[in-house]
Amino acid sequence: MRVLILSHMYPNAVSPLGGIFVRQQAQALQQLGAEVTVVAPVPWVPGFMAGRGKWGGYPTVPFHEQPDGFPVYHPRVLELPGSLFFEYYPQTYAWGIEQVFSEQISRGVDVIHAHVAHPDGAAALRFGRKYHIPVVVTIHGQDFAYTLQRSKTCAESVKMTLKDAAGVILVSEKLKNRYGLETWADRLEKYRIIYNGVDFPKVVQPSNPSVKDAGAKPSRRRLLSVGFLRPDKGHEIVLKALPALIREFPDLEYRVVGDGSERAKLEGLCRELGLEYHVVFLGSLPHPEAMQEMAECEIFVLPSWNEAFGVVYLEAMAHGKPIIGTVGEGISEILTQIQVGIAVTPKDPLALTEAILDLLKNKEQASAMGIRGRDLVNRQFTWNYNAQKTLEVYEEIIAQ
């Protein structure tokens, strides 16, 4: 089976961790025998801007590379800072990818798989209709949480894309139940829930203390968050919970992996609360280093909202760590069914404080949660499992 994947989120030299879950799924599909080709557009940037500012690295991204044994193409598409004129990106994407897409289709493609409905899915459908190739669209969350509300044009684009897609994959139950699909979507039977996963052997290295033994433990008890520094990730809520936690556990340390627009504000809040000794901002780390931080923490905490289903929770569970998420988000589907952590009320420092204290004071309970989480990930939340279910979707729609 030949699969043509379209995703603007796919990792590249400028954003090596962005959309890493799309890359991991592509790798797993290839390992199961699918012939994978990826088209991962990047913004067109004039040559004179090379090396300047946030977008200055895009001119150095190669048009073609093959880091995992299958081809990845990076055609240039017209985007504007701040997603200006985002409504029209399906058209600019279609223009930018037309040559490479048409070339790949001419060699034979069984299914096109687009990640996000707008703009990728809408652009992919232009080629699906033209060449009579079924299109599958995966919704990761931003389409429903943001794009539907951005403008009437964007909302219509998302809804029409999902209507015309041969199959739709949702990465959590939340996406199926919270956004009123039954009132605007057609053929609900074509919507499948397939959770993201982790590559267990790559995430949990044998050299990690959490896997080998309890040997070289950190000198301080650690909380850890991994994620972009933006308001809806909830880092501010953790900082506001820390003073009460530190009064009972003076050796507590909160380590933050990630970078983003909120960093200066969060660092200022640390100074305001007198937390400089207890908080470490590590910035964006290579994935292996982020996983080592997972191995050495005691509790993984990310009280985010507008979260479809964060892979970082699974990575923490794979390391045998109890996790703290928020009620109503994708991860709470697991937290409410299987005791692998605690779901707290969003934006509530007091509730978060109580949950963290509960785990810090009850080490046996926290350890049991971690063991259950690790076993659950190993059974049902690997990329191999995800790829098997995704291939079943492909096969069903091709057979129609």
C-alpha positions in Angstrom: 0.0 0.0 0.0 1.4 3.4 -1.0 0.5 6.2 1.4 1.1 9.9 0.7 1.2 12.0 3.9 0.6 15.7 4.0 1.5 17.6 7.1 2.8 21.1 7.7 3.6 20.1 11.3 6.1 17.5 10.3 9.6 18.0 11.9 12.3 19.9 10.0 15.6 21.5 10.7 13.9 24.7 12.1 11.4 22.8 14.2 12.9 19.4 14.9 10.3 18.5 17.6 7.2 20.1 16.1 4.7 17.4 15.0 7.1 14.6 16.0 4.0 12.4 16.5 3.3 12.6 12.7 6.9 11.4 12.0 6.5 8.6 14.6 3.3 7.4 13.0 4.9 7.5 9.5 7.9 5.4 10.8 5.5 2.9 12.3 3.4 2.6 9.1 6.6 1.9 7.1 7.7 -0.8 9.6 4.3 -2.5 9.0 5.0 -2.6 5.3 3.4 0.6 4.0 5.3 2.5 1.3 5.3 6.0 2.8 6.1 9.4 1.2 5.7 12.6 3.2 5.1 16.1 1.9 5.8 18.6 4.7 5.5 22.1 3.4 7.4 25.0 5.0 6.9 28.7 4.6 8.5 30.4 1.6 10.9 33.0 2.9 12.9 35.4 0.7 16.6 34.6 0.5 17.7 37.9 1.9 15.9 37.0 5.2 18.0 33.8 5.7 19.3 33.7 9.2 17.1 36.5 10.4 14.4 36.2 13.0 12.1 33.3 13.7 11.6 32.3 10.1 15.2 32.9 9.0 16.1 29.2 9.1 13.4 28.1 6.6 15.6 28.8 3.5 18.1 26.2 4.8 15.5 23.4 5.0 16.3 21.0 2.1 13.6 20.4 -0.5 14.2 16.7 -0.2 15.6 14.5 2.6 15.3 10.9 3.7 16.1 10.7 7.4 14.1 7.6 8.1 14.3 5.5 4.9 11.4 7.1 3.1 11.3 10.4 1.2 10.3 13.7 2.9 9.7 16.7 0.6 9.6 20.3 1.8 7.9 22.4 -0.9 7.6 26.1 -0.2 4.1 27.5 0.5 2.9 31.0 1.0 2.3 31.8 4.7 2.4 35.0 6.6 3.6 35.8 10.2 0.8 35.5 12.7 -1.2 33.2 10.3 -2.5 36.3 8.5 -5.0 35.4 5.9 -5.1 31.9 7.3 -8.5 31.4 5.6 -6.7 31.2 2.2 -4.0 28.7 3.2 -5.7 25.7 1.5 -5.3 27.5 -1.8 -1.7 28.6 -1.2 -0.8 25.1 0.1 -2.3 23.6 -3.0 -0.2 25.9 -5.2 2.9 25.2 -3.3 2.6 21.4 -3.2 1.1 20.9 -6.7 4.3 19.8 -8.5 5.6 17.3 -5.9 2.1 16.0 -5.2 1.3 15.4 -8.9 4.7 13.7 -9.4 4.0 11.3 -6.5 0.5 10.5 -7.6 1.7 9.7 -11.1 3.8 6.9 -9.6 0.8 5.5 -7.9 -0.9 6.4 -4.6 -3.5 4.3 -2.8 -4.5 6.8 -0.1 -3.7 10.4 0.9 -3.4 11.1 4.7 -3.6 14.7 5.8 -2.9 15.8 9.4 -5.4 18.6 10.4 -8.4 19.6 8.3 -7.4 23.2 7.5 -5.3 23.8 5.7 -3.7 20.4 5.0 -6.8 18.3 4.6 -8.6 21.0 2.4 -5.5 21.2 0.1 -5.2 17.4 -0.1 -8.8 17.0 -1.1 -8.2 19.1 -4.2 -5.9 16.4 -5.4 -8.0 13.6 -4.1 -11.0 14.8 -6.1 -8.9 15.4 -9.2 -7.2 12.0 -9.2 -9.9 10.0 -7.5 -7.8 9.0 -4.5 -9.4 8.6 -1.1 -8.3 11.1 1.6 -8.1 10.4 5.3 -7.8 13.4 7.7 -6.6 13.2 11.3 -7.9 15.8 13.7 -5.3 16.5 16.5 -7.3 19.2 18.2 -6.5 22.6 16.8 -9.1 22.3 14.1 -11.9 22.0 16.7 -10.4 24.1 19.5 -9.2 27.0 17.3 -10.0 26.9 13.6 -13.7 26.4 14.0 -13.9 29.6 16.0 -11.4 31.6 14.0 -13.8 32.7 11.3 -16.8 31.6 9.3 -14.6 30.8 6.3 -12.3 28.6 8.4 -15.2 26.8 10.0 -16.8 26.1 6.6 -13.4 24.8 5.4 -13.1 22.4 8.3 -16.6 21.1 8.0 -16.5 20.7 4.2 -13.2 18.9 4.4 -14.5 16.4 6.9 -17.6 15.9 4.9 -15.7 15.1 1.8 -13.0 13.0 3.4 -13.3 9.2 3.0 -12.2 8.7 6.6 -11.6 10.8 9.7 -9.3 9.9 12.6 -9.8 11.6 16.0 -7.0 11.3 18.5 -9.3 11.3 21.6 -12.8 10.7 22.7 -13.0 14.3 23.7 -12.9 15.4 20.1 -15.9 13.2 19.3 -18.0 14.4 22.2 -17.3 18.0 23.0 -17.6 19.8 19.7 -21.2 18.9 18.6 -20.2 16.6 15.7 -23.7 15.1 15.7 -25.1 18.5 14.8 -22.9 19.3 11.8 -21.0 16.2 10.7 -22.3 13.6 8.3 -21.7 9.8 8.4 -20.4 9.7 11.9 -19.5 6.0 11.3 -16.5 7.2 9.3 -15.1 8.9 12.4 -12.6 6.6 14.2 -10.8 7.2 17.5 -7.2 6.2 17.3 -5.0 7.5 20.2 -1.5 8.6 19.5 1.3 6.5 20.9 4.9 6.3 21.9 7.8 4.3 20.6 8.5 2.5 23.9 12.1 1.3 23.2 13.1 4.8 22.0 11.4 6.7 24.8 12.5 4.5 27.7 16.2 3.8 27.3 17.8 1.0 29.3 20.3 3.5 30.7 17.6 5.5 32.4 17.5 5.2 36.2 13.8 4.6 36.1 14.4 1.4 34.1 17.6 0.1 35.5 17.3 0.7 39.2 16.8 3.3 41.8 20.5 4.1 41.9 21.6 7.6 41.0 18.5 9.5 42.1 18.3 13.3 41.9 19.2 15.1 45.2 15.8 16.9 45.2 12.3 15.7 44.6 11.3 16.8 41.1 8.1 17.8 39.4 8.4 18.0 35.6 6.4 19.7 32.8 7.2 19.2 29.1 5.5 21.4 26.6 5.5 24.7 24.7 5.4 27.7 27.1 2.0 29.2 26.2 -0.9 30.1 28.5 -3.1 27.0 27.9 -0.4 24.6 29.0 -0.9 25.6 32.6 2.7 26.3 33.7 1.5 29.4 35.6 -0.9 27.3 37.6 1.9 25.0 38.7 4.0 28.1 39.7 1.1 29.4 41.8 0.8 26.0 43.5 4.5 25.8 44.4 4.7 28.1 47.5 2.3 25.9 49.5 4.0 22.7 48.3 7.5 24.0 49.2 6.3 24.8 52.8 5.8 21.0 53.2 8.6 19.8 50.9 11.4 22.4 51.0 13.6 20.2 48.7 11.0 20.3 45.9 12.2 21.4 42.5 10.0 22.1 39.4 11.8 21.6 36.1 10.3 22.9 32.9 11.2 21.6 29.4 10.1 23.7 26.5 10.2 27.2 25.2 7.7 29.8 23.9 6.1 33.2 24.2 5.3 32.8 27.9 8.8 32.3 29.1 9.6 35.8 30.2 6.3 36.1 32.0 6.8 32.8 33.8 10.3 33.8 34.8 8.9 37.1 36.2 6.3 35.2 38.2 9.0 33.0 39.6 10.9 36.1 40.9 7.7 37.6 42.2 6.9 34.4 44.2 10.5 34.0 45.4 10.8 30.6 43.5 14.2 31.1 41.8 15.8 28.3 43.8 13.0 25.9 43.2 12.3 26.3 39.4 14.6 25.4 36.5 13.7 26.5 33.0 15.6 24.1 30.7 14.4 25.5 27.4 13.7 23.2 24.4 15.7 20.0 24.7 16.5 17.2 22.2 14.0 14.4 22.7 16.5 12.0 24.3 17.4 14.7 26.9 13.7 15.4 27.5 13.2 11.7 28.1 16.0 11.6 30.6 14.3 14.4 32.5 11.2 12.2 32.5 13.2 9.3 33.9 14.5 11.4 36.8 11.3 13.2 37.9 8.9 12.0 40.6 5.7 13.4 39.2 4.8 14.6 35.7 2.4 17.6 35.8 0.8 19.4 32.9 -2.5 21.0 33.9 -3.3 22.2 30.4 -6.6 22.9 28.7 -7.5 22.8 25.0 -5.5 19.5 24.9 -6.8 16.8 22.6 -4.4 14.1 23.8 -0.9 15.0 24.6 1.8 12.4 23.8 4.0 13.7 26.6 1.5 12.2 29.1 2.1 8.8 27.5 5.8 9.3 27.6 5.7 10.0 31.3 3.5 7.0 31.8 6.0 4.9 29.8 8.6 5.9 32.4 6.4 4.7 35.2 5.5 8.2 36.5 2.2 9.2 37.9 0.7 12.0 35.9 -1.5 15.0 36.6 -3.7 16.4 33.9 -7.0 18.3 33.9 -10.7 17.3 33.9 -12.4 17.3 30.5 -9.2 17.1 28.4 -8.1 14.1 26.3 -5.9 12.6 28.9 -8.7 12.6 31.5 -10.4 9.8 29.5 -7.6 7.5 30.8 -7.3 9.1 34.2 -11.0 8.5 35.0 -11.0 4.9 33.8 -7.6 3.7 35.0 -5.8 5.0 38.1 -2.6 6.2 36.5 -2.7 9.7 37.9 -5.0 12.5 38.9 -7.3 14.9 36.9 -7.7 18.3 38.5 -10.0 21.2 37.7 -8.5 23.4 35.0 -6.9 26.8 36.1 -7.2 25.9 39.8 -3.9 26.2 41.8 -5.6 24.9 45.0 -6.8 21.7 43.3 -3.4 21.2 41.8 -1.7 21.8 45.1 -3.9 19.1 46.8 -3.3 16.6 44.0 0.5 17.0 44.0 0.6 16.8 47.9 -1.5 13.6 47.7 1.1 12.0 45.4 4.1 13.3 47.3 2.8 12.1 50.7 1.7 8.7 49.4 4.7 7.2 47.6 3.2 3.7 47.4 0.1 5.0 45.8 2.1 7.1 43.3 4.4 4.2 42.5 1.4 1.9 41.9 -0.1 4.5 39.5 3.2 4.7 37.6 3.4 0.9 37.2 -0.2 0.8 35.9 0.6 3.6 33.5 3.7 1.9 32.1 1.8 -1.4 31.6 -1.1 0.4 29.9 1.2 2.3 27.4 3.1 -0.9 26.6 -0.2 -2.7 25.8 -2.3 -0.1 24.0 -0.5 3.1 23.4 2.5 2.3 21.1 3.0 3.6 17.6 2.9 0.0 16.3 -0.7 -0.3 17.7 -1.6 3.1 16.3 -0.3 2.2 12.9 -2.2 -1.2 12.9 -5.4 0.7 13.5 -4.6 3.3 10.9 -3.9 0.7 8.3 -7.3 -0.8 9.0 -8.9 2.5 8.2 -6.9 2.7 4.9 -7.9 -0.8 3.9 -11.6 -0.2 4.7 -11.9 3.0 2.6 -9.9 1.5 -0.3 -12.2 -1.4 -0.4 -15.3 0.8 -0.6 
